[in-house]
Amino acid sequence: MPAAPPEGPVSAWELTDNLEGFLGRAEEFLHSAPALHTVLLSVTETLRVRGLRAYGEGAPLFGTYADGGGAVRGAFLRTPPHRVAVSPVVPEAAGSLARQLADVSPDLPGVAADRATAEAFARAWEEHTGAGVAPGIRQRLYRLGTLTPPEPVPAGRARVATGADRALLVRWHEEFGEAVGERSAMDAGDWADSRIAYGGVTLWETPDGTPAAMAGVTRRVAGQVRVAPVYTPAGLRGRGYGGAVTVAVTRAALDAGAAEVLLFTDLANPTSNGLYQRIGYRPVGDFAQWDFTR
């Protein structure tokens, strides 16, 4: 499970729309636990490279929370129109943030964080705004232990996707969002362009060259990368392609110097949770999304 957030006096969150200022203040804290902060690290890295409108037209909002001695003990970011993402913090800090954001982002659709922080934020949002709150997707974060390729490996090979695969990546990214019932954080075309630019998608091809599955990986930051998404079209599932491409993209990340390779799974999907553990991923902790309604 995620490490307990540090205890300490509760103070107000410091909000900003300045990415560089936020990173200057929060970087040491975020780098102190790269696995627990993987979402904040990967999203801010994308914003730094692709621009502040990478996830939508709304201006991103960031913030840090400090203890009584001024040490940063928490961080959040929001890229409208998406949920706020919050690092693990004490319940009082989660509640304080919910109350502050209710004033500046009353249209907030939800929160994503470790389970305890997400629930504390949601309950405070409900109490402060009177809005309805409901639990959404429950996820488990995994960290690679020892990579163990599944046997037998399906026939075919892995290759990095290129610009010639853009239409396929766009289509599969959209299909993945439909399959998991979750709105994509980024336009499918922008996502494909972003990933192609740094070799961030690997395809598994059958012997005749037909793409059968894909696995993406985030940019490396603070020594960690996160595998996402992994997708096999419905008609090709059950043949080992998803496991093979996950192993391939994981091995490539290690070869490129990643110190930690992470991934999230939907706890409602026992197949994926079982697969990733068989190939060497080990649980770090549970995370949750909550949805808000007016």
CORQUIGI-V816217 format. One record per residue. N is the residue number from 1. OMEGA is omega in degrees with one decimal (* if undefined). D_CENTER is the distance of its C-alpha to the mean C-alpha in Angstrom with 2 decimals. Layout:
n={N | N}
omega={OMEGA | OMEGA}
d_center={D_CENTER | D_CENTER}
//
This chain:
n={1 | 2 | 3 | 4 | 5 | 6 | 7 | 8 | 9 | 10 | 11 | 12 | 13 | 14 | 15 | 16 | 17 | 18 | 19 | 20 | 21 | 22 | 23 | 24 | 25 | 26 | 27 | 28 | 29 | 30 | 31 | 32 | 33 | 34 | 35 | 36 | 37 | 38 | 39 | 40 | 41 | 42 | 43 | 44 | 45 | 46 | 47 | 48 | 49 | 50 | 51 | 52 | 53 | 54 | 55 | 56 | 57 | 58 | 59 | 60 | 61 | 62 | 63 | 64 | 65 | 66 | 67 | 68 | 69 | 70 | 71 | 72 | 73 | 74 | 75 | 76 | 77 | 78 | 79 | 80 | 81 | 82 | 83 | 84 | 85 | 86 | 87 | 88 | 89 | 90 | 91 | 92 | 93 | 94 | 95 | 96 | 97 | 98 | 99 | 100 | 101 | 102 | 103 | 104 | 105 | 106 | 107 | 108 | 109 | 110 | 111 | 112 | 113 | 114 | 115 | 116 | 117 | 118 | 119 | 120 | 121 | 122 | 123 | 124 | 125 | 126 | 127 | 128 | 129 | 130 | 131 | 132 | 133 | 134 | 135 | 136 | 137 | 138 | 139 | 140 | 141 | 142 | 143 | 144 | 145 | 146 | 147 | 148 | 149 | 150 | 151 | 152 | 153 | 154 | 155 | 156 | 157 | 158 | 159 | 160 | 161 | 162 | 163 | 164 | 165 | 166 | 167 | 168 | 169 | 170 | 171 | 172 | 173 | 174 | 175 | 176 | 177 | 178 | 179 | 180 | 181 | 182 | 183 | 184 | 185 | 186 | 187 | 188 | 189 | 190 | 191 | 192 | 193 | 194 | 195 | 196 | 197 | 198 | 199 | 200 | 201 | 202 | 203 | 204 | 205 | 206 | 207 | 208 | 209 | 210 | 211 | 212 | 213 | 214 | 215 | 216 | 217 | 218 | 219 | 220 | 221 | 222 | 223 | 224 | 225 | 226 | 227 | 228 | 229 | 230 | 231 | 232 | 233 | 234 | 235 | 236 | 237 | 238 | 239 | 240 | 241 | 242 | 243 | 244 | 245 | 246 | 247 | 248 | 249 | 250 | 251 | 252 | 253 | 254 | 255 | 256 | 257 | 258 | 259 | 260 | 261 | 262 | 263 | 264 | 265 | 266 | 267 | 268 | 269 | 270 | 271 | 272 | 273 | 274 | 275 | 276 | 277 | 278 | 279 | 280 | 281 | 282 | 283 | 284 | 285 | 286 | 287 | 288 | 289 | 290 | 291 | 292 | 293 | 294}
omega={179.2 | 177.4 | 179.3 | 177.5 | -177.0 | 174.3 | 176.9 | 179.9 | 179.9 | 175.4 | -177.9 | 174.4 | 176.2 | -175.5 | 178.7 | 171.6 | -177.4 | -176.7 | -177.4 | 177.2 | 177.5 | -178.7 | 178.1 | -179.3 | -170.9 | -170.0 | -178.5 | 178.5 | -178.2 | -179.3 | -177.8 | 179.7 | -172.7 | -179.1 | -178.5 | -177.7 | -173.1 | -178.5 | 179.2 | 179.6 | -176.3 | -179.9 | -179.9 | 177.1 | 176.2 | 178.0 | 179.7 | -175.9 | -172.1 | -179.7 | -173.1 | 179.0 | -178.0 | -175.8 | -179.7 | -175.1 | -179.8 | 179.5 | 178.0 | 177.5 | -177.8 | 176.9 | 176.9 | 179.7 | -176.9 | 175.0 | -176.7 | 179.2 | 178.3 | 179.0 | 179.5 | -178.2 | -179.5 | 179.2 | 174.9 | 169.3 | 173.9 | 174.8 | -178.4 | 10.9 | -171.3 | 178.6 | 171.5 | 176.1 | -172.9 | 173.8 | 173.3 | 177.8 | 176.1 | -176.9 | -179.1 | 178.9 | 177.0 | 178.6 | 178.2 | 179.1 | 178.8 | -179.2 | 178.2 | -178.1 | 177.7 | -179.7 | -174.7 | 179.6 | -177.0 | 179.7 | -176.5 | -176.7 | -179.2 | -178.4 | 173.9 | -177.0 | 170.0 | -169.3 | -176.5 | -179.4 | -179.1 | -179.4 | 179.0 | 178.7 | -176.7 | -179.5 | 177.6 | 177.8 | 179.7 | -177.9 | -174.0 | -174.0 | -175.3 | 179.9 | 173.8 | 176.6 | -179.0 | 177.9 | 178.2 | -176.8 | 172.5 | -175.2 | 172.3 | 176.1 | 178.0 | 173.7 | 179.2 | 169.2 | 176.0 | -178.0 | -177.2 | -178.7 | 179.4 | 176.1 | -5.0 | 175.4 | 179.9 | 177.2 | 179.0 | -178.0 | 176.1 | 172.6 | 178.5 | 179.1 | 179.7 | 179.1 | 178.7 | -179.3 | -171.0 | -177.8 | 177.9 | -179.7 | 178.2 | -177.7 | -178.6 | 177.3 | 177.8 | 178.6 | 178.3 | 178.6 | 177.9 | -177.4 | -178.3 | 179.3 | -175.7 | 176.8 | 179.9 | 178.7 | -176.0 | 173.3 | -174.1 | 178.5 | 177.3 | 177.9 | -179.7 | 179.9 | -179.5 | -177.4 | 179.2 | -176.1 | -179.4 | 179.3 | -172.1 | 173.7 | 174.5 | 177.6 | 167.6 | -179.8 | 171.2 | -177.3 | 179.5 | 176.4 | -179.7 | 176.0 | -176.2 | 179.8 | 176.2 | 172.0 | 178.0 | 175.6 | 179.6 | 173.6 | 178.4 | 177.0 | -175.3 | 177.0 | -176.7 | 169.1 | 178.4 | 176.6 | -179.3 | -9.0 | 169.0 | -174.8 | 171.3 | 177.6 | -172.5 | -176.1 | -176.8 | -177.8 | 178.4 | -177.9 | 177.0 | -177.0 | -179.5 | 177.6 | -178.5 | -177.6 | 176.0 | 176.1 | -177.9 | -177.4 | 176.4 | 179.3 | 179.2 | 178.8 | 177.4 | 179.8 | -179.6 | 174.7 | 179.6 | 176.9 | 177.9 | 172.9 | -172.6 | 168.6 | 174.0 | 170.0 | 172.2 | -177.7 | 177.8 | -178.0 | -177.4 | -179.2 | -178.3 | 178.8 | 177.6 | -178.5 | -174.4 | 176.1 | 179.0 | -178.3 | 169.8 | 178.8 | -176.9 | -176.3 | 172.9 | -179.3 | -176.2 | -178.4 | -177.2 | 170.5 | 173.0 | 179.9 | -178.5 | 175.3 | -179.0 | *}
d_center={16.84 | 15.18 | 18.02 | 19.94 | 19.38 | 22.48 | 25.48 | 27.37 | 28.95 | 26.92 | 27.06 | 25.81 | 22.55 | 23.17 | 21.60 | 21.56 | 20.70 | 21.29 | 18.31 | 20.59 | 22.15 | 18.93 | 17.88 | 21.46 | 21.38 | 17.97 | 17.51 | 19.52 | 17.77 | 14.20 | 15.70 | 17.52 | 14.71 | 12.07 | 10.46 | 10.32 | 9.16 | 6.53 | 4.23 | 7.83 | 9.07 | 7.30 | 7.83 | 11.25 | 12.11 | 11.74 | 13.82 | 16.21 | 16.82 | 16.75 | 18.04 | 17.30 | 17.53 | 14.87 | 13.03 | 16.36 | 19.82 | 19.36 | 19.43 | 16.34 | 17.15 | 16.31 | 17.97 | 19.01 | 20.95 | 23.81 | 26.18 | 29.92 | 30.31 | 27.91 | 25.23 | 21.63 | 20.15 | 17.13 | 14.99 | 13.18 | 12.29 | 12.83 | 12.98 | 15.60 | 15.90 | 12.48 | 11.83 | 11.97 | 9.24 | 11.47 | 11.93 | 14.29 | 17.66 | 21.04 | 21.79 | 24.21 | 21.74 | 19.30 | 22.40 | 23.60 | 20.46 | 20.72 | 24.32 | 23.81 | 21.21 | 23.54 | 26.04 | 24.03 | 21.45 | 23.40 | 21.59 | 18.24 | 16.95 | 14.97 | 12.73 | 9.47 | 10.00 | 11.70 | 14.44 | 17.26 | 15.86 | 14.58 | 18.02 | 19.96 | 18.49 | 19.14 | 22.62 | 23.50 | 22.44 | 24.63 | 27.48 | 27.45 | 27.04 | 28.47 | 25.64 | 24.63 | 21.45 | 20.19 | 17.57 | 15.07 | 12.71 | 12.73 | 10.28 | 11.11 | 9.40 | 11.71 | 13.15 | 15.70 | 19.27 | 21.90 | 21.07 | 23.45 | 23.90 | 24.98 | 28.60 | 29.93 | 27.82 | 28.26 | 30.49 | 28.93 | 26.88 | 23.57 | 23.45 | 21.16 | 20.89 | 23.01 | 24.09 | 26.40 | 23.51 | 21.99 | 23.41 | 22.19 | 18.56 | 18.81 | 20.39 | 18.09 | 14.95 | 16.85 | 18.06 | 14.70 | 13.76 | 17.23 | 17.03 | 14.13 | 15.56 | 12.63 | 13.14 | 11.28 | 9.72 | 12.12 | 15.63 | 15.99 | 18.60 | 16.81 | 13.78 | 16.45 | 18.32 | 15.52 | 14.69 | 18.44 | 19.22 | 17.82 | 18.15 | 14.50 | 15.49 | 17.95 | 20.29 | 22.55 | 26.02 | 28.93 | 32.24 | 33.38 | 30.41 | 28.62 | 24.78 | 23.73 | 19.96 | 17.03 | 14.04 | 11.77 | 10.48 | 8.92 | 11.75 | 13.02 | 13.08 | 14.69 | 15.44 | 12.05 | 10.11 | 7.42 | 9.03 | 7.72 | 9.55 | 12.73 | 15.51 | 19.23 | 21.56 | 23.31 | 26.65 | 25.51 | 23.71 | 25.35 | 26.57 | 24.16 | 22.51 | 18.90 | 19.63 | 21.54 | 18.99 | 16.28 | 18.97 | 19.88 | 16.58 | 16.11 | 19.69 | 19.35 | 16.54 | 18.90 | 21.84 | 20.27 | 20.01 | 16.60 | 17.38 | 14.34 | 12.44 | 9.58 | 8.06 | 7.27 | 10.32 | 11.97 | 14.78 | 17.11 | 17.11 | 19.38 | 19.78 | 16.33 | 16.29 | 19.75 | 19.15 | 16.43 | 18.67 | 21.64 | 20.31 | 19.58 | 16.20 | 16.81 | 15.24 | 13.91 | 13.50 | 12.72 | 10.42 | 11.48 | 11.54 | 14.97 | 16.70 | 19.61 | 22.79 | 25.73}
//
